[in-house]
């Protein structure tokens, strides 16, 4: 019973082995067919070599260009050839894409053999030869290293590499040597391997030298500086033995000059300066920003103060500072601290008062006042004749104008001027009118009554220049009762037309006055004694320019 079962199992195993054999044969057939189908590499552009043919430099190979199935891999074989690129032999161990030229390559050319491999096979291509490899020149000193600085404990010495020839690049290493006073029997100072070296107590009595080692791809070479002087012991720090002083007149705008005073200490000693502004007693001193030279020009800020200088002496051993005695009180023209102020109501007939402001001065100060009349915006101002006291009462000519006061503060040195802020435009007097009666509205004036420009004022009273505006004020009344008229339209124009700027009509106020500000044009002659002529018209709104209650006249102001 067991024999038939065993026979069946053997039969199934035999059939499985036959199937596996058939599958393996099929795979081998397929792989061979695939290999035969892949195209092998073929070089289409030869490899190239980049780099300088000089000992120590690195050459880099490119694989060139290839056709064939991918992926494709490359291997490199560097070869040393004769000067004509022939008789080449592979260089042991040179199988990378880069190669560093060695002394053995000097006088030879180099080529690289590149092998490309893919599934279809392999192929090789050889580069053109390089230039003949030249040797690198080792560094040679042409000027020895040099050392600068003071040979004193605590000072810093600085070294230079000197001059060298040889194949670049050249690198430098530094070593400071401690020697006997004659510069012999030298030995290296531990850790002193930089271009600078600070002398320590152990260097006292010794000279120092600097050894420079220059290196490049061809080798290295050393050069030695000349010895320094024997290192002296650390000097003594500066100490003041005579105070600094300040010379010059204590007057605004003048220059003060500092002397260093007298100092002990090891030379050389350098000096620096800081100027200070003090109170009237010479105390409470504060440093003046930027004042750091031995000379200082006194400013307005110094007036009524004293000035001194701090001198700092410095050497290798340390530093010390000494202050000069304070200068005399600095004098100058008065310095304004607070501007003048105008108080009171800006109204015709209402007195205005001016403060002198607040000032700083060493000597006593006298104050002088000048009131000025401006346009309503506080611009185009001109002095008011005879208005030169601390008080001023606005007149009808000031109506609609802003006023300000200029204060001149005078001491024994000179004057300084300061202006107040402009007032509001001056209002007409309460109940003001013309001819002693109240003003009437222009709408109440009817024929046969007429409007008339009966009063005119100019500021300035004479024309002196084209840069100063001409402010004209016109008073309008009615012919019957000579009462001031409000609301009338006033138009004025220079004659000829191009002598003054063309300005719009102005309306009379509650006091009957209208103000027009003109610019004096280049066509107007400024010859002394000539006239600036104006055509003036007053009319009722709505009336024809030349009819109704309107009237016209010519007026003038002198030049000079």
C-alpha positions as CSV (number, residue, x, y, z in Angstrom):
1,X,0.0,0.0,0.0
2,X,2.9,2.3,0.6
3,X,4.6,1.7,-2.7
4,X,2.0,3.3,-5.1
5,X,1.9,6.6,-2.9
6,X,5.6,6.9,-3.0
7,X,5.6,6.5,-6.7
8,X,3.1,9.3,-7.2
9,X,5.2,11.7,-5.1
10,X,8.3,10.9,-7.1
11,X,6.4,11.5,-10.3
12,X,5.2,15.0,-9.1
13,X,8.7,16.0,-8.0
14,X,10.1,14.9,-11.3
15,X,7.5,17.1,-13.1
16,X,8.3,20.2,-10.9
17,X,12.0,19.9,-11.6
18,X,11.4,19.7,-15.3
19,X,9.2,22.9,-15.1
20,X,11.9,24.8,-13.2
21,X,14.6,23.7,-15.7
22,X,12.4,25.0,-18.6
23,X,11.9,28.4,-16.7
24,X,15.6,28.8,-16.1
25,X,16.4,28.1,-19.8
26,X,13.8,30.7,-20.8
27,X,15.3,33.3,-18.5
28,X,18.8,32.7,-19.8
29,X,17.6,33.0,-23.3
30,X,15.8,36.3,-22.5
31,X,18.9,37.8,-20.8
32,X,21.2,36.9,-23.7
33,X,18.7,38.5,-26.1
34,X,18.5,41.6,-23.9
35,X,22.3,41.9,-23.8
36,X,22.6,41.5,-27.5
37,X,19.9,44.2,-28.0
38,X,21.7,47.0,-25.8
39,X,24.1,49.2,-27.9
40,X,27.6,49.4,-26.5
41,X,29.3,52.7,-25.7
42,X,30.9,54.7,-28.6
43,X,33.0,57.9,-28.0
44,X,31.7,60.9,-29.9
45,X,34.1,63.5,-28.3
46,X,37.3,62.6,-26.6
47,X,37.9,63.3,-22.9
48,X,39.6,66.6,-21.9
49,X,41.8,67.7,-19.0
50,X,41.4,71.0,-17.2
51,X,44.0,72.7,-14.9
52,X,47.6,74.1,-15.0
53,X,50.4,71.8,-15.8
54,X,52.5,72.8,-12.8
55,X,53.8,70.7,-9.9
56,X,51.3,70.7,-7.0
57,X,48.3,71.8,-9.1
58,X,45.2,69.6,-9.6
59,X,44.1,68.4,-13.0
60,X,40.5,67.5,-13.6
61,X,39.3,65.1,-16.3
62,X,36.0,65.2,-18.2
63,X,34.6,62.0,-19.6
64,X,34.0,63.4,-23.0
65,X,30.8,62.6,-25.0
66,X,29.5,59.1,-25.6
67,X,26.6,57.3,-27.4
68,X,25.1,54.0,-26.3
69,X,22.6,52.5,-24.0
70,X,22.2,54.0,-20.5
71,X,23.0,53.8,-17.7
72,X,26.7,54.2,-18.5
73,X,29.6,54.3,-16.0
74,X,33.1,55.7,-16.4
75,X,36.5,54.8,-15.0
76,X,39.7,56.9,-15.3
77,X,43.3,55.9,-15.9
78,X,45.9,58.7,-15.6
79,X,49.0,58.1,-17.7
80,X,52.4,59.8,-17.7
81,X,53.9,60.4,-21.2
82,X,57.0,61.9,-22.7
83,X,57.0,65.6,-23.7
84,X,55.3,64.7,-27.0
85,X,52.5,62.8,-25.4
86,X,53.8,59.4,-26.4
87,X,55.3,56.4,-24.5
88,X,52.6,56.7,-21.9
89,X,52.4,54.6,-18.8
90,X,49.7,54.3,-16.2
91,X,50.4,56.0,-12.9
92,X,49.9,53.7,-10.0
93,X,46.9,54.7,-7.8
94,X,45.8,57.5,-10.2
95,X,42.2,56.2,-10.9
96,X,40.1,59.2,-9.9
97,X,38.6,62.0,-12.0
98,X,41.2,64.4,-10.5
99,X,45.0,64.1,-10.2
100,X,47.5,66.2,-8.2
101,X,50.8,66.7,-10.1
102,X,53.9,65.5,-8.3
103,X,57.6,66.1,-8.8
104,X,57.8,62.9,-10.8
105,X,55.5,64.5,-13.4
106,X,57.9,67.5,-14.1
107,X,59.1,67.4,-17.7
108,X,56.3,65.0,-18.7
109,X,52.8,65.4,-20.2
110,X,49.7,63.8,-18.8
111,X,46.9,62.0,-20.6
112,X,43.8,60.3,-19.2
113,X,42.2,57.1,-20.5
114,X,38.4,57.0,-19.9
115,X,36.6,53.7,-20.1
116,X,32.8,53.8,-20.5
117,X,30.7,50.7,-19.6
118,X,27.0,49.8,-20.1
119,X,24.9,46.7,-20.6
120,X,26.1,46.3,-24.1
121,X,29.8,46.4,-23.4
122,X,32.6,48.8,-22.9
123,X,34.9,51.2,-24.8
124,X,37.9,53.5,-24.0
125,X,39.0,56.9,-25.3
126,X,42.2,58.8,-24.6
127,X,42.5,62.6,-24.0
128,X,44.9,64.9,-25.7
129,X,48.2,65.4,-23.7
130,X,48.6,68.3,-21.4
131,X,51.4,70.9,-21.6
132,X,54.7,69.7,-20.3
133,X,54.5,69.8,-16.5
134,X,56.8,72.5,-15.0
135,X,58.3,72.5,-11.5
136,X,57.1,74.9,-8.8
137,X,59.6,77.3,-7.2
138,X,60.0,77.1,-3.5
139,X,59.8,80.5,-1.6
140,X,63.0,82.6,-1.5
141,X,63.3,85.7,0.7
142,X,64.1,88.9,-1.2
143,X,63.7,91.3,1.8
144,X,63.8,90.1,5.4
145,X,60.9,90.4,7.8
146,X,60.6,93.7,9.8
147,X,59.5,94.6,13.3
148,X,57.9,97.9,14.3
149,X,57.0,99.2,17.7
150,X,58.6,100.4,21.0
151,X,60.8,97.9,22.8
152,X,59.2,98.5,26.2
153,X,57.3,96.2,28.5
154,X,53.6,96.4,27.7
155,X,54.1,97.7,24.2
156,X,52.9,95.8,21.2
157,X,55.3,94.9,18.4
158,X,54.1,94.3,14.8
159,X,55.8,92.2,12.3
160,X,55.7,92.1,8.5
161,X,56.6,89.0,6.4
162,X,59.1,90.8,4.2
163,X,59.3,90.1,0.5
164,X,59.4,86.7,-1.1
165,X,59.6,85.2,-4.6
166,X,58.4,81.7,-5.6
167,X,55.4,80.0,-7.0
168,X,52.1,81.4,-5.7
169,X,50.2,80.9,-3.5
170,X,52.7,81.4,-0.6
171,X,51.5,81.1,3.0
172,X,53.3,82.5,6.0
173,X,53.8,81.4,9.6
174,X,55.2,83.6,12.4
175,X,57.2,82.8,15.4
176,X,58.6,85.4,17.9
177,X,62.0,84.6,19.3
178,X,63.5,85.9,22.6
179,X,67.2,86.5,22.2
180,X,70.1,88.0,24.2
181,X,70.7,91.8,23.9
182,X,72.9,91.2,20.8
183,X,70.1,89.2,19.0
184,X,71.8,85.8,19.3
185,X,71.0,82.7,21.4
186,X,67.4,82.9,20.4
187,X,64.5,80.6,21.3
188,X,60.9,80.5,20.5
189,X,58.3,82.1,22.8
190,X,55.4,79.7,23.5
191,X,52.2,80.8,21.9
192,X,53.8,83.9,20.2
193,X,52.8,82.8,16.7
194,X,50.9,85.8,15.3
195,X,51.9,89.0,13.4
196,X,51.8,91.0,16.7
197,X,53.3,90.4,20.1
198,X,52.8,92.3,23.4
199,X,56.0,92.5,25.4
200,X,55.9,91.0,28.8
201,X,58.1,91.3,31.9
202,X,60.2,88.2,30.8
203,X,61.3,90.1,27.7
204,X,62.9,92.9,29.7
205,X,66.6,93.0,28.9
206,X,66.2,90.8,25.9
207,X,66.0,91.6,22.2
208,X,63.2,90.1,20.0
209,X,63.3,88.7,16.5
210,X,60.6,87.5,14.2
211,X,61.0,84.3,12.3
212,X,58.8,83.9,9.2
213,X,58.3,80.6,7.4
214,X,57.1,80.9,3.9
215,X,55.5,77.8,2.3
216,X,54.1,76.8,-1.1
217,X,53.5,73.5,-3.0
218,X,57.2,73.3,-3.8
219,X,58.5,73.6,-0.2
220,X,59.2,76.1,2.5
221,X,61.9,78.5,3.6
222,X,62.6,80.7,6.7
223,X,63.8,84.3,7.1
224,X,64.7,86.2,10.3
225,X,64.1,89.8,11.1
226,X,66.8,92.0,12.6
227,X,66.8,92.1,16.4
228,X,64.9,94.9,18.3
229,X,66.6,97.0,20.9
230,X,66.8,95.5,24.3
231,X,63.4,95.6,25.9
232,X,63.1,98.3,28.6
233,X,61.1,97.9,31.8
234,X,57.5,99.2,31.8
235,X,57.5,103.0,32.1
236,X,55.7,105.1,34.6
237,X,52.3,106.4,33.9
238,X,51.8,110.2,33.3
239,X,51.3,112.4,36.4
240,X,50.3,116.0,36.2
241,X,52.9,118.4,37.8
242,X,51.4,121.7,36.4
243,X,47.8,122.3,35.5
244,X,46.7,122.9,31.9
245,X,45.6,126.4,31.1
246,X,43.3,128.2,28.6
247,X,44.5,131.2,26.6
248,X,42.3,133.7,24.6
249,X,39.6,136.3,25.1
250,X,36.4,135.0,26.8
251,X,34.2,136.6,24.1
252,X,31.6,134.9,21.9
253,X,33.2,134.1,18.5
254,X,36.7,134.1,19.8
255,X,39.0,131.1,20.0
256,X,40.4,129.6,23.2
257,X,43.6,127.6,23.1
258,X,44.5,124.9,25.6
259,X,48.1,124.3,26.9
260,X,48.9,120.8,28.1
261,X,50.4,121.8,31.4
262,X,53.4,119.9,32.8
263,X,53.5,116.1,33.2
264,X,55.9,113.5,34.4
265,X,56.0,109.9,33.1
266,X,57.8,107.8,30.5
267,X,57.7,109.2,27.0
268,X,56.4,109.3,24.5
269,X,53.2,110.9,26.0
270,X,50.2,111.8,23.8
271,X,47.4,114.3,24.8
272,X,43.7,114.5,24.1
273,X,41.2,117.2,25.0
274,X,37.6,117.7,26.2
275,X,36.1,121.2,26.7
276,X,33.5,121.8,29.3
277,X,30.9,124.5,30.0
278,X,30.5,125.5,33.6
279,X,28.2,127.7,35.6
280,X,29.1,131.3,36.5
281,X,31.0,130.1,39.6
282,X,33.0,127.6,37.6
283,X,31.2,124.6,38.9
284,X,28.5,122.2,37.5
285,X,30.7,121.6,34.4
286,X,29.4,119.5,31.5
287,X,31.2,118.3,28.5
288,X,30.6,120.2,25.2
289,X,29.7,117.7,22.5
290,X,32.3,117.5,19.7
291,X,34.8,119.9,21.3
292,X,37.8,117.6,21.4
293,X,40.7,119.6,19.8
294,X,43.2,121.9,21.5
295,X,41.2,124.9,20.2
296,X,37.6,125.9,20.9
297,X,35.5,128.7,19.4
298,X,33.1,130.2,21.9
299,X,29.4,130.2,20.9
300,X,26.3,132.0,22.1
301,X,25.6,129.0,24.4
302,X,28.8,129.8,26.3
303,X,27.7,133.4,27.1
304,X,27.4,134.0,30.9
305,X,29.2,130.7,31.5
306,X,32.8,129.8,32.2
307,X,34.7,127.3,30.1
308,X,37.6,124.9,31.0
309,X,39.5,122.1,29.3
310,X,40.3,118.6,30.4
311,X,43.6,117.3,29.2
312,X,44.3,113.6,29.2
313,X,47.9,112.4,29.0
314,X,48.6,108.9,27.9
315,X,51.6,106.6,27.4
316,X,52.2,102.8,27.4
317,X,52.0,102.6,31.1
318,X,48.7,104.3,31.6
319,X,46.8,107.7,31.5
320,X,45.8,110.6,33.7
321,X,43.5,113.6,33.3
322,X,43.9,117.2,34.7
323,X,41.4,120.1,34.3
324,X,42.4,123.7,33.7
325,X,41.1,126.5,35.8
326,X,37.8,128.0,34.4
327,X,38.0,130.9,32.0
328,X,36.6,134.3,32.8
329,X,32.8,134.7,32.3
330,X,32.2,134.5,28.5
331,X,30.7,137.7,27.2
332,X,28.7,138.3,24.1
333,X,25.6,140.1,22.8
334,X,22.5,139.2,24.8
335,X,21.2,135.7,24.3
336,X,17.4,135.4,24.1
337,X,15.9,132.8,26.4
338,X,12.2,133.8,25.9
339,X,10.8,135.8,23.0
340,X,8.9,139.1,23.6
341,X,5.2,138.8,24.0
342,X,2.5,141.3,23.0
343,X,-0.5,141.5,25.4
344,X,-3.8,143.4,24.9
345,X,-6.7,143.3,22.4
346,X,-5.8,143.9,18.8
347,X,-8.5,146.6,18.2
348,X,-8.3,150.1,16.9
349,X,-7.9,152.4,20.0
350,X,-7.0,149.6,22.4
351,X,-3.4,149.8,23.7
352,X,-1.1,146.9,23.2
353,X,1.9,146.3,25.5
354,X,5.1,144.4,24.7
355,X,7.4,142.5,27.1
356,X,11.1,142.6,26.5
357,X,11.4,138.8,26.7
358,X,13.9,137.1,28.9
359,X,17.7,137.4,28.1
360,X,21.1,136.2,29.3
361,X,23.9,138.6,29.5
362,X,27.0,139.3,31.6
363,X,26.6,143.0,31.5
364,X,23.5,145.2,31.8
365,X,21.1,145.2,28.9
366,X,19.1,148.1,27.3
367,X,15.9,147.4,25.3
368,X,14.6,149.1,22.2
369,X,11.2,148.5,20.5
370,X,9.9,148.8,17.0
371,X,6.3,147.9,16.1
372,X,5.6,146.6,12.6
373,X,2.4,146.2,10.5
374,X,1.9,143.0,8.4
375,X,-0.8,141.5,6.3
376,X,-3.5,139.5,7.9
377,X,-1.3,136.4,7.9
378,X,1.6,138.1,9.6
379,X,3.6,138.4,6.4
380,X,5.0,141.3,4.3
381,X,5.7,143.4,7.3
382,X,7.0,147.0,7.4
383,X,7.9,149.2,10.4
384,X,5.4,151.7,11.7
385,X,7.0,155.1,11.9
386,X,7.5,156.5,15.4
387,X,6.0,153.3,17.0
388,X,9.1,152.7,19.1
389,X,8.0,152.3,22.7
390,X,6.9,149.3,24.7
391,X,3.3,150.2,24.1
392,X,1.3,150.9,20.9
393,X,-2.3,151.9,20.2
394,X,-3.6,150.6,16.8
395,X,-5.1,153.2,14.5
396,X,-7.5,152.9,11.7
397,X,-4.6,152.2,9.3
398,X,-4.0,149.0,11.2
399,X,-7.5,147.6,10.7
400,X,-7.2,144.1,9.2
401,X,-3.5,143.9,9.7
402,X,-1.5,141.8,12.2
403,X,1.1,143.6,14.3
404,X,4.3,142.4,16.0
405,X,7.0,144.0,18.0
406,X,10.8,143.7,17.4
407,X,12.9,144.1,20.6
408,X,16.6,145.0,20.3
409,X,18.6,144.0,23.4
410,X,21.9,145.9,23.6
411,X,24.8,145.3,26.0
412,X,28.4,146.4,26.0
413,X,29.4,143.8,23.4
414,X,26.6,144.3,20.8
415,X,22.9,143.9,20.0
416,X,20.6,141.0,19.5
417,X,17.1,141.2,18.0
418,X,14.1,139.1,18.8
419,X,10.5,139.3,17.4
420,X,7.2,138.6,19.1
421,X,4.6,136.4,17.4
422,X,2.1,138.4,15.2
423,X,-1.2,139.5,16.8
424,X,-4.5,138.6,15.4
425,X,-5.7,141.0,12.6
426,X,-6.6,144.4,14.2
427,X,-10.4,144.8,14.5
428,X,-12.1,148.1,13.9
429,X,-13.0,150.2,17.0
430,X,-16.3,149.6,18.6
431,X,-18.8,152.1,17.1
432,X,-16.2,153.5,14.8
433,X,-17.4,155.7,11.9
434,X,-16.6,158.6,9.7
435,X,-17.2,162.2,10.3
436,X,-18.4,161.6,13.9
437,X,-21.4,159.5,12.9
438,X,-22.0,155.8,12.8
439,X,-21.2,153.7,9.7
440,X,-24.0,152.8,7.4
441,X,-24.5,149.8,5.2
442,X,-23.8,150.4,1.5
443,X,-27.4,149.1,0.7
444,X,-28.8,152.3,2.3
445,X,-26.9,154.6,-0.2
446,X,-29.0,155.6,-3.1
447,X,-29.0,158.4,-5.7
448,X,-28.6,161.3,-5.6
449,X,-26.2,160.2,-2.7
450,X,-22.9,158.9,-3.9
451,X,-20.0,156.9,-2.6
452,X,-16.6,158.6,-2.3
453,X,-13.1,157.5,-1.5
454,X,-12.3,160.3,0.9
455,X,-9.2,159.0,2.8
456,X,-6.2,157.0,1.6
457,X,-3.1,155.7,3.5
458,X,-0.1,153.8,2.2
459,X,2.5,151.6,4.0
460,X,5.2,152.3,3.5
461,X,4.5,156.0,3.1
462,X,7.1,156.1,0.2
463,X,8.0,153.3,-2.2
464,X,11.7,152.3,-1.8
465,X,12.0,148.9,-3.4
466,X,10.2,146.2,-5.4
467,X,10.8,143.6,-2.7
468,X,8.5,145.3,-0.2
469,X,4.8,145.1,-0.8
470,X,2.7,148.3,-1.0
471,X,-0.3,148.2,1.4
472,X,-3.0,150.6,0.4
473,X,-6.0,151.5,2.7
474,X,-9.1,153.2,1.3
475,X,-11.9,154.8,3.3
476,X,-15.3,155.0,1.7
477,X,-18.1,157.4,2.9
478,X,-21.3,158.8,1.4
479,X,-21.4,162.3,0.1
480,X,-24.6,163.5,1.9
481,X,-23.7,162.9,5.6
482,X,-20.0,162.0,5.2
483,X,-20.7,158.8,7.2
484,X,-18.5,155.7,6.8
485,X,-19.9,153.1,4.5
486,X,-19.5,149.4,5.2
487,X,-19.9,146.7,2.5
488,X,-18.8,148.9,-0.4
489,X,-16.6,147.3,-3.1
490,X,-13.2,149.0,-3.7
491,X,-11.1,148.3,-6.8
492,X,-7.7,149.8,-7.4
493,X,-5.2,149.3,-10.2
494,X,-1.8,150.8,-11.0
495,X,-1.6,153.4,-13.9
496,X,-0.2,152.4,-16.3
497,X,-1.7,149.0,-15.8
498,X,1.6,147.1,-15.6
499,X,3.2,149.1,-12.8
500,X,1.4,147.3,-9.9
501,X,0.1,143.7,-9.5
502,X,-3.6,143.3,-10.4
503,X,-5.5,142.6,-7.2
504,X,-9.2,141.7,-6.6
505,X,-11.8,144.1,-5.1
506,X,-11.9,144.5,-1.4
507,X,-14.9,145.1,0.8
508,X,-15.0,148.0,3.4
509,X,-15.4,146.9,7.0
510,X,-17.5,148.3,9.8
511,X,-15.1,151.3,10.0
512,X,-15.5,152.0,6.2
513,X,-11.9,151.0,5.4
514,X,-10.8,148.4,2.8
515,X,-7.2,147.1,2.5
516,X,-5.4,146.0,-0.8
517,X,-1.8,144.8,-0.9
518,X,0.1,145.3,-4.1
519,X,3.4,144.0,-5.5
520,X,5.6,146.7,-7.2
521,X,6.3,145.4,-10.7
522,X,9.6,145.9,-12.7
523,X,7.9,148.4,-15.1
524,X,7.5,150.9,-12.2
525,X,10.3,153.4,-12.0
526,X,12.0,153.7,-8.6
527,X,13.6,157.0,-9.5
528,X,13.4,159.3,-6.4
529,X,10.6,161.8,-6.7
530,X,8.5,159.9,-9.2
531,X,5.0,158.7,-8.4
532,X,3.2,155.5,-8.2
533,X,-0.3,156.3,-9.5
534,X,-3.5,154.3,-8.8
535,X,-7.0,154.4,-10.3
536,X,-9.5,153.8,-7.5
537,X,-13.2,153.0,-7.8
538,X,-15.9,152.5,-5.1
539,X,-19.2,150.9,-6.0
540,X,-22.3,149.4,-4.6
541,X,-22.6,145.6,-5.1
542,X,-25.0,145.1,-8.0
543,X,-24.4,148.5,-9.6
544,X,-23.0,149.0,-13.0
545,X,-19.2,149.7,-12.8
546,X,-19.6,153.2,-14.2
547,X,-23.2,154.0,-13.0
548,X,-25.4,154.1,-9.9
549,X,-23.7,155.5,-6.8
550,X,-20.2,154.5,-8.0
551,X,-17.3,157.0,-8.1
552,X,-13.7,157.0,-9.4
553,X,-10.5,158.9,-8.7
554,X,-6.8,158.9,-9.1
555,X,-4.4,158.7,-6.1
556,X,-0.6,158.5,-5.9
557,X,2.3,157.7,-3.5
558,X,5.8,159.0,-4.0
559,X,9.0,157.0,-4.7
560,X,12.1,157.5,-2.6
